[in-house]
């Protein structure tokens, strides 16, 4: 039997302890016993059979000792807890399915019992992935005790996610992110019980993905020879993510957001040689030529190789922000639409349906598509997952599509950062004070199309059940928070994501309503997410503080309204 031993002694605590533990995200059901138990100096985590659970048991045993967590947040109400006369000697893990494939819909439920009298705690789960989630919860129950040892808050917990798909989208094309930054983000995902790393690997500005089928794409399209993702790098990410119960979903966005391909194949891209403003959402312009057979074969080649490398059942086909004006500058494409009596948009929809059929029928993956071609009037197979960013999810669930929620007015992590295009005189205020004409700098967007900055409170207020009845033909699968990185890089990554992304993690893990059917409140979650941010920082995630620390030490004294 393999087991893990804590590497530090923990004194037996007798009598009374005053302590609070802030679980995040909140489990579906927690029954506190009112007691704490000391961790024995011989405490072990045992019973793991799956290699990932074995590795996680070792990691968490080391983490518990290293962080020796003392809550930063002061609780709303003082809590006096009893202490068991017996230490906790082990956490015994029992998993029904140790070979379950990490994929969409895998069972992540678990049950955790830490007895009030100490002794042996039990973690049971239908799959090894659920065991990982239970280990995270157990780690949050452990704190520094009143003396030199560690204590654990005793409770019975049953837990499972409300939505099966919960993730972060990271754009590694606008600016490059070294592998250690990606791995750290995967750690943070696992801490927050999120299970998807959506890798938006390429875009109009760069193609850093090394693909064997077309090396010219990264050779001509990467920012430098050092700013590439090699096959070894990709394997590192996939293995690291799997070990933490995190799926990796790749997106190679087409047919827009592909201008950089013109560096290697100028005949396959329309508009890369043009100034961007009339022809693209941002620089540079350039879109796949929809009637060029060579361009279609290139897309097939890279999608085939990508789906062979990335094992997830989902593959993201892109499909957003098509600019039909740039296509109408190309004589061959205009002649094609005229001779076939179709519009440019209809040609785009046909091409997208061809890609979806290829991904589904030839490659055996379930396609994800940004909502744009459907919002513009196209019709696609209902097994296509729609990623929503501009319209309400019910627009698509009512039509029979399953949806991933990424609404930009709630979940875009780059919003509110100002503009970034050059030579922009809109920032000049002639009188250096508000005027009726200057709505850009005073009360305006300041150059950020999706301003303002979306706070954790905004994210937590989202209700994924709104206007979507239980019998809806399409379902909300979950959420992704996109971090588009026109103004982002390794130095901004953690603070932009954490802890506010945890607000969405809780809504989509725990659900927007508690077990009594009451809507979860900002008041209740504030102390938990505040302390969680400090705990993430202690775990090496450079999370942004949510309030001055004085507020954390004086609960509710920084509220908008007097709590009395």
Helices and strands as residue ranges (DSSP letters): E 3-5, E 16-18, E 29-46, H 51-67, E 80-83, E 88-97, E 110-114, E 119-127, H 128-141, E 142-144, E 150-159, E 165-171, H 179-191, E 196-202, H 215-221, H 231-243, E 247-254, G 259-263, G 266-268, E 269-270, E 287-288, H 293-309, E 314-318, H 324-327, H 331-339, H 344-357, I 358-362, E 366-370, H 372-375, E 385-388, H 394-397, E 403-405, H 408-411, G 425-427, H 456-460, E 476-483, H 493-497, H 500-509, H 522-538, H 549-553
